[in-house]
Amino acid sequence: FVDFAAGKSPRRIAFDLNDRGIPGPRHAAWGSSTINGNRARGTGILNNELHVGKLGLNCLRYMKDPDTGKRRSRANTDDALVVHDVPEL
């Protein structure tokens, strides 16, 4: 958070973390999308509301794609979201 606030790009932050040998999530290398994520979905370290003390539930719904058989996630509507304040986290 400090590096990003100081003007470093997510790509540069990921490069620095990998260069220092700090393991990323699931012990993989850091990538810029791990840092930045997707604002609409609340993914990535910078966009995760858990870091500001809010726990969001029911954010996604899953649907099976009839053509491929794969499960696809879609964002739920705002009225379906459940948000709890968890300042201790």
Buried (B, 14 or more C-beta within 10 A) or exposed (E): EEBBEEEBEBBBBBBEBBEEEEEBEEEEEBBBEBBBBEEEBBBBBBBBEEEEEBEBEEBEEEEEEEEEEEEEEEBBEEEEEEEEEEEEE
